[in-house]
Amino acid sequence: MYQADSNNTTAVAREQKQTPKPLPASAFGRATTPASKVVQERPSYVIVAGQSATAYQFLNETTASMGGIDADGAAWTQGLDLQAISNSPIKLDIQPVAWKGGGDATGEVTFVYRGGL
């Protein structure tokens, strides 16, 4: 994870002195709140924080393209019923490609991606 020092002007010294390489953006985690029914890359896990819905469904397989919508052409799986759970938000250790449910409002479901090298 080191590179030659670009601030050193002599070729010999550059080969001998090293500085740390910067971390790529993919090394850091991120979270998104995708719109309902829009296909995303698989997250590390999902957080459901919606209050307007009682039931959420998740899509695990699709032939739709990334960013496309697969509303009815695939098998949606019932994933969570908030009527039976009093605490929100809820972390789900699942990796779906899309979600739908209740009010279908953006922000009800968060896809969390862990960083890695």
Summary of the structure (lengths in Angstrom):
residues: 117
radius of gyration: 21.0
end to end distance: 10.5
largest distance: 68.7
contacts: 308
relative contact order: 0.31
helix: 10%
strand: 32%
